[in-house]
Amino acid sequence: MKKEEEKIKKLEKAIFEISEIVGASDINTDEISNLLYSYDASMVRAKPSAVIHIKDIEKISPVVKILHKYSIPYTPRLSGTNLSGGATNQKGGVIINLSPSNRIRQIDTINQIAVVEPGVVNINLQNELKKFGFFFAPDPASQNVSTIGGNISENAGGPRCLKYGVTSNNILKLDVVLPDGNEATFALDDYGPQIMSLFCASEGTLGIIKKAYLKILPLPKFFLTIYSEFRSLEESMSAVADVIKKGIIPRALEVVDRISIEAAGKSNEINKETEALLIAEMDSNSSDEINKEMDLIMKILKLNNSLEIKYSDDPLVSEKLWKIRKDAYPSLAKIATNVLVEDGCVPRTKLVSTVKKIKEILNKNAVKAGLIFHAGDGNIHPNIVFDERDVKETNRIRKVAKEILKEYIKEGGTISAEHGVGVEKRGFIALQHSKETINLLRKIKNNLDEKNISNPYKKIPFNNELSEIKTKESKLSENMKILISEIKKRYQQKIPSAIAGNGSFLKEIPQNIKTIDTKDIKGIIDFDRDNMTITVESGVSDTNLLSFLNSEGYKAYLQDSNSTIGSIIARNDFIEIRNTLLSMEIILSDGTLVKFGSKVIKDNSTYDVTKLMLGSRGTLGIIASVTLKIFKDIKSLKFTHPKNIINITPFHIKIKKAFDPDNLFNPFLTEKIYGKF
Ligand SMILES: Cc1cc2nc3c(=O)[nH]c(=O)nc-3n(C[C@H](O)[C@H](O)[C@H](O)COP(=O)(O)OP(=O)(O)OC[C@H]3O[C@@H](n4cnc5c(N)ncnc54)[C@H](O)[C@@H]3O)c2cc1C
């Protein structure tokens, strides 16, 4: 009882102090307001104790400092459209509503940057940019409502992300407020690990995004939409897989099934036998290129028995062709009390088999779901309709959803492609990730948010959620085993190591430090030509990899510099590599092996440690293996070298300590990158 009273007192004091900053009228503590902010677009409900509305982003830091002083948990919130419970506060803390912080600060078409506050609604930015002939690539289906801050925090995807990458691929710099209220800026150009990437998909658990610097692109001159009906979902998936296999990257490749079309009341607009509708969209500044791609795609659609094909480059007709796809989710939401939007991703080669499995699971359990796909990415959304008021039914639906997620994992995919983890998926992380990987995630969160107040209870599983933990070990080469055993031996005696790739920075290594050579781990682990990915051990050189791929008719976004892939990433040689980086295995200084990402295009199941490792210079862990996107053709290769600006923040040393608490890896670089250990 005393504890509860103390908690209330602390909250009252904090609210009083915060009201001096934001004004009393911008704080709600009444029951109705708290109820209004107790939910988001997921099934999670949790009532906060207060809602603080922030119009001026300069007030975020002083408000968070007060919350930190009183150890009050807070949840940043924008439009609340996330589908995993991320915008609810689980600990009876406060909601920080940033929707009123919605100014577009700058549109700089010369440098192709837009600077925005977190509450800018995606479509409002697109409309502004259109006036200048530009666009921001991420276009989630929720873009009429969801905000840029929410898109970054969830690392949102959208139809166009197939060609232009997800949100994190379109961010240049972030101004953030750390969990203790201090401010920091993280950018692509920073020297050292790429902390900026850690904020994309962090779901408010590592602090608050105050301002974002976005990459904007000129609108392409030409575009064309193809609409194609199929007698079976499997045929449509096979067409998608064939398009990808050919190395064609349209800007969108989307599919909806008949149930979704019927829900949209559009079954009279399609053929009687139609079970799936595929929409492909291309854009380019060259009409020849579009026509060439169109011919190839049409051929593939026909080979996969398309029932009917239409196409148009008229924006009005195109809008009509898109309408069924765009209406699918809202229509499903109209025909049922609730819709559980399940989200996951599989390698594109596994789309057909996964769809078969999903249908079996749904039929076996007599569950109705509309299937909607960002198919080109391998991203699947079964939209399960049900009535939440029926508890038994809800539990059954949750079990079915879990069974589907397990299928994604079996196929080498992920339990979360673009809808985050939040509360809903916390319990499924262990299906995909090992105990060691989860431990590292916990250390990152614990070190960066020592009081566990920045959107607590999200993203990272509880101990009682680890019963089905992944135990399957990665198959390691003999050389990798030798390397790991050497690291373990050194760890026992706390012997520091200098991590060397091709030895280019050996001159920096003090003589008294033993080196660890990664040159001998140079195997090709998985070459999945049809999924357009390759997984290699990090000691493979770019020259050898390019030569291997070339002999097979493929390309990678790499220079021919005779550097190992591990060192290219560890030095962050050129910025463009991050857009082709999908997954990574890392050996930590105690010899444990952790893995982030998977062989899929979108994976938001953890913090983005894969991209954090860019520029880490061997100080966080040894990059053991890497999965990269590969291509049939790369139109132009551009290698932009980061400016490598030294920017040490309070987060830096905490990250180093989460990964390498004994300062054993490349300790001679620690001070320069992280400050005093
Ligand atoms: C109909 C529908 C369609 C959708 N379609 C897509 C789609 O195509 N692709 C896709 O990826 N998603 C989609 N979503 C999911 C959702 O729209 C996205 O996750 C979106 O990015 C959330 O934005 P928001 O403004 O609603 O953020 P919110 O839901 O308010 O917040 C999202 C998360 O970010 C955190 N957060 C909020 N503000 C900040 C901040 N300033 N700093 C740090 N953290 C913060 C919150 O705590 C929360 O964890 C869809 C959802 C719906 C309902």
The ligand as an SDF file (V2000), in Angstrom:
LIG
                    3D

 53 58  0  0  0  0  0  0  0  0999 V2000
   -4.7940    0.0100  -41.6720 C   0  0  0  0  0  0  0  0  0  0  0  0
   -3.3480   -0.0740  -41.3120 C   0  0  0  0  0  0  0  0  0  0  0  0
   -2.4330   -0.2550  -42.3190 C   0  0  0  0  0  0  0  0  0  0  0  0
   -1.0790   -0.3350  -42.0230 C   0  0  0  0  0  0  0  0  0  0  0  0
   -0.2030   -0.4920  -43.0370 N   0  0  0  0  0  0  0  0  0  0  0  0
    1.1110   -0.5710  -42.7770 C   0  0  0  0  0  0  0  0  0  0  0  0
    2.0450   -0.7620  -43.8300 C   0  0  0  0  0  0  0  0  0  0  0  0
    1.7130   -0.8510  -45.0030 O   0  0  0  0  0  0  0  0  0  0  0  0
    3.3460   -0.8540  -43.4930 N   0  0  0  0  0  0  0  0  0  0  0  0
    3.7670   -0.7520  -42.2010 C   0  0  0  0  0  0  0  0  0  0  0  0
    4.9640   -0.8440  -41.9660 O   0  0  0  0  0  0  0  0  0  0  0  0
    2.9010   -0.5670  -41.1980 N   0  0  0  0  0  0  0  0  0  0  0  0
    1.5960   -0.4620  -41.4390 C   0  0  0  0  0  0  0  0  0  0  0  0
    0.7130   -0.2820  -40.4160 N   0  0  0  0  0  0  0  0  0  0  0  0
    1.2100   -0.1450  -39.0330 C   0  0  0  0  0  0  0  0  0  0  0  0
    1.4160    1.3240  -38.5650 C   0  0  0  0  0  0  0  0  0  0  0  0
    0.6530    2.1970  -39.3200 O   0  0  0  0  0  0  0  0  0  0  0  0
    2.8810    1.7230  -38.6140 C   0  0  0  0  0  0  0  0  0  0  0  0
    3.5930    0.9780  -37.6670 O   0  0  0  0  0  0  0  0  0  0  0  0
    3.1510    3.2090  -38.3750 C   0  0  0  0  0  0  0  0  0  0  0  0
    4.4930    3.4610  -38.6830 O   0  0  0  0  0  0  0  0  0  0  0  0
    2.8640    3.6900  -36.9630 C   0  0  0  0  0  0  0  0  0  0  0  0
    2.8530    5.1060  -36.9650 O   0  0  0  0  0  0  0  0  0  0  0  0
    2.0430    5.9410  -35.8880 P   0  0  0  0  0  0  0  0  0  0  0  0
    2.2310    7.3720  -36.1930 O   0  0  0  0  0  0  0  0  0  0  0  0
    0.6580    5.4800  -35.8110 O   0  0  0  0  0  0  0  0  0  0  0  0
    2.8370    5.5740  -34.5640 O   0  0  0  0  0  0  0  0  0  0  0  0
    2.3080    5.0150  -33.1670 P   0  0  0  0  0  0  0  0  0  0  0  0
    1.4880    3.8260  -33.3770 O   0  0  0  0  0  0  0  0  0  0  0  0
    1.7200    6.1020  -32.3750 O   0  0  0  0  0  0  0  0  0  0  0  0
    3.6810    4.6080  -32.4920 O   0  0  0  0  0  0  0  0  0  0  0  0
    4.4470    3.5520  -32.9930 C   0  0  0  0  0  0  0  0  0  0  0  0
    5.5940    3.2100  -32.0380 C   0  0  0  0  0  0  0  0  0  0  0  0
    6.5410    4.2550  -32.0330 O   0  0  0  0  0  0  0  0  0  0  0  0
    6.7720    4.7460  -30.7220 C   0  0  0  0  0  0  0  0  0  0  0  0
    6.9460    6.1830  -30.8740 N   0  0  0  0  0  0  0  0  0  0  0  0
    6.0120    7.0990  -31.1590 C   0  0  0  0  0  0  0  0  0  0  0  0
    6.5780    8.3040  -31.2810 N   0  0  0  0  0  0  0  0  0  0  0  0
    7.8910    8.1450  -31.0960 C   0  0  0  0  0  0  0  0  0  0  0  0
    9.0060    9.0250  -31.1040 C   0  0  0  0  0  0  0  0  0  0  0  0
    8.8860   10.3210  -31.3740 N   0  0  0  0  0  0  0  0  0  0  0  0
   10.2160    8.5090  -30.8420 N   0  0  0  0  0  0  0  0  0  0  0  0
   10.3890    7.1960  -30.5810 C   0  0  0  0  0  0  0  0  0  0  0  0
    9.3670    6.3340  -30.5600 N   0  0  0  0  0  0  0  0  0  0  0  0
    8.1390    6.8000  -30.8160 C   0  0  0  0  0  0  0  0  0  0  0  0
    5.5380    4.3570  -29.9470 C   0  0  0  0  0  0  0  0  0  0  0  0
    5.8100    4.2410  -28.5800 O   0  0  0  0  0  0  0  0  0  0  0  0
    5.1850    3.0360  -30.5940 C   0  0  0  0  0  0  0  0  0  0  0  0
    5.9520    2.0210  -30.0200 O   0  0  0  0  0  0  0  0  0  0  0  0
   -0.6500   -0.2250  -40.6800 C   0  0  0  0  0  0  0  0  0  0  0  0
   -1.5860   -0.0440  -39.6620 C   0  0  0  0  0  0  0  0  0  0  0  0
   -2.9200    0.0230  -39.9650 C   0  0  0  0  0  0  0  0  0  0  0  0
   -3.8880    0.2210  -38.8530 C   0  0  0  0  0  0  0  0  0  0  0  0
  1  2  1  0
  2  3  1  0
  2 52  2  0
  3  4  2  0
  4  5  1  0
  4 50  1  0
  5  6  2  0
  6  7  1  0
  6 13  1  0
  7  8  2  0
  7  9  1  0
  9 10  1  0
 10 11  2  0
 10 12  1  0
 12 13  2  0
 13 14  1  0
 14 15  1  0
 14 50  1  0
 15 16  1  0
 16 17  1  0
 16 18  1  0
 18 19  1  0
 18 20  1  0
 20 21  1  0
 20 22  1  0
 22 23  1  0
 23 24  1  0
 24 25  2  0
 24 26  1  0
 24 27  1  0
 27 28  1  0
 28 29  2  0
 28 30  1  0
 28 31  1  0
 31 32  1  0
 32 33  1  0
 33 34  1  0
 33 48  1  0
 34 35  1  0
 35 36  1  0
 35 46  1  0
 36 37  1  0
 36 45  1  0
 37 38  2  0
 38 39  1  0
 39 40  1  0
 39 45  2  0
 40 41  1  0
 40 42  2  0
 42 43  1  0
 43 44  2  0
 44 45  1  0
 46 47  1  0
 46 48  1  0
 48 49  1  0
 50 51  2  0
 51 52  1  0
 52 53  1  0
M  END
$$$$
